Amino acid sequence: MMPPRDLALVGLVILAWGSNFSAMKLALEELPPLLFVGLRFAILVPFLALFPRPAGWPAILAVGALINMGQFGFLFSALQADVTAGLASLILQSQVPLTILLAWLVYGERITLVQGLGIGLAACGLAGFGLASGGNITLIGLGLILCGALCWACGNLVLRRLPGVDMLALFLWASLVPPLPMLGLSLMTETADPWGAIMALSPAGWGAVVYVALISTVLGYSIWGTLLSRHPAALVTPFALLIPVVGLATAAVVLGERVTAPEALAGLTVLAGLALAVLGPRYAARRASRRAPPAP
């Protein structure tokens, strides 16, 4: 079991990552999504001076393109008009079953029966969001978030080949990738005056941008990395299932978002599928080890 100090740190990072979606929604009231992606990561570039380069350039560019740019480009586009912050925090976690499926396709990793059941249950929940679309989420918004989750899952395949790498340093160095491409795309599709849009940000808008950039990335990954250095990953990573719970609660308090009954049912189905995919294999392995006869 974790000591109370580390449990408090877990609560802090889950709160930071869960509330991050409400901050994103607030910032998107003043900034177009692609410009927001570029600004969010441009703020992090000065921190590179504090960390040596943690991996080769191919890995840094891949993480920057897939997770920092692809994931957030699709997510911010969905949040701007088509999805509430609470539901986005939940649906984005479909990256978990997508990562399991891609690892099977690319690396030949075995999918257990329990994981397969979890993936199927999560897929049923996502289909439920499609059927319930029109209230807090549209089909376009659902599709954009799933594209973001797919980018995240592809990035996870890169991370699997980088054991022992400092994740905070990696994501900070990967922040070099989004600013210029996102600025160019924003100029072509969103605004002819990105600098003017940035200068017109209100104090609340700047606060939301800084919160997304610093709290979720620097604080979040610093604490998460510390916890993983102290405890087995199997003990730490399941707490990430609480992110959408905090995301939904924070969005209800800060933004006044409310979830309809069909959306709540679909969300519970997705959460159950995620829990089964993440925790099921560990529970099955623990039971198998208990049943195994003692060594002679």
RAKA-V579736 format. One record per run of one state. SS is the DSSP state (H for helix, E for strand, L for the rest). FROM is the first residue (numbers start at 1). LEN is the number of residues. If there is no record, write none. Layout:
BEGIN
((SS/FROM/LEN) (SS/FROM/LEN))
END
This chain:
BEGIN
((L/1/3) (H/4/24) (L/28/5) (H/33/10) (L/43/2) (H/45/6) (L/51/6) (H/57/25) (L/82/1) (E/83/1) (L/84/1) (H/85/23) (L/108/5) (H/113/19) (L/132/5) (E/137/1) (L/138/1) (H/139/22) (L/161/6) (H/167/23) (L/190/4) (H/194/6) (L/200/3) (H/203/28) (L/231/2) (H/233/22) (L/255/6) (H/261/31) (L/292/5))
END
